């Protein structure tokens, strides 16, 4: 089945008329979705911005179980930490400052109305492995992945989180995508694992680039 999902949570990159353009050229290619925004079926809504209540339920569960936490660090603080880590020859990674915050501190910041993101608490000493349909066995250690953001300060989920929730509830069985997404897969596997969901099969394809090696 061809289920068309519009991933529109990156507000700044959304282009007016973009969705209509995609549909137009899919039809030009002779590709007609079995279900999507213009012909709903069993797996809607199909625009991610119309699925925010679905993501929120999963986020609330992760917070309640202590598998995610609110982070109040400013962009200036994060930049300073990154700079220090790079100067020390350490791969930049969130230092978990807000994970170790006391309940009183967290409550005070919330009552003050300070903006925050929500980060996933990456498990310690865990190996995430998948048998890539194209590249074979790939493994990534959790220690090489920092606590990553699942919800931005505007309350909108990030790509890596939203697609897992969508793929699960839309019953997606196979995911084919470009090789630049290999680094995203262990993050997504964390969510599948935490929620007790079965992950789809993954296949990462070589990118198609132009003569300047720019992705097409």
C-alpha positions, 0 to 999 in steps of 0.5 A: 500500500502507498500511504502518503504522509506529509512531514511538516514539523520543520516549520521553517523549511515548509514552502507554500504550495509544497504539498500540492507540488509533490502531489502534482509530480507524483501523479505526473509519474503515475504514482497515486497514493492509496491513502493520504491527505486528499483521499483518507483511509485507515491511518490518518491524519496524514499531516504530522502537524495534525497528529500532535495529540498522538505524539503528546501521549507518547511523550507524556508516557516517556516523561512519566516513566523517567525515560525523557526529561525537560531541558531548560539549557539555553542555546548559548549554554549549549554552544559553550559546552560544545566549544569546551568539548571540542577544545578537549577533543571530545565528540560534542554531546549534551552534558545532562545538566538538566537530567541531574536537576532537582525537582525543586529547581525544575518546578521553579523553572516551569513556574517561571515560564522558562522555555524548554525542550524534551530530551530522551534519556539515552540508555547506558551500555546498550548496543543498537543493531539492525540488519540493513537490507542494503548494507548488512549488519550495523551496530551503534553503541549508546555511549556514542549518542547524546540525550537527543531532543524529541520535542522542540521548545515550540512543542513540536516533535523532532523528525526522529521522534515523530517518524517512529510514532507515525511508522508504528501507528501506520503499521509501516513494515519497511523503511527505505531512505538515504544513507545520511539517515544511518545515524538517525536509526539508533535514535529511532530504535531507542524509542521503539525499544522503550515503547515495546514496539516492533521496529520496521526493516531498514534499508539505507540507499546510496545518495544520488548527487550532482557533479558538485556532490550536492544531494538531489 
